[in-house]
């Protein structure tokens, strides 16, 4: 499992996100032991989903569920010309 996957899933600067991410990725690893050929594709899909829909990782999702909003760096808009 790559460091990038852990960082994206856990979120930055969050102990709770790190714990939730460790549990999630450990359970996922256990499930994928039966299907090791699917692991890389699934890990890649997880990174893409988290980057697109959960940029704060599980830490951001947990903070949102508790009613707090995590600050996420704004995306710069390009000029159309």
Secondary structure, DSSP 8 states (H G I E B T S, - for coil): --HHHHHHHH-SS-HHHHHHHHHHHHHHHHHHTTTGGGHHHHHHHHHHHHHHH-TTHHHHHHHHHHT--------------
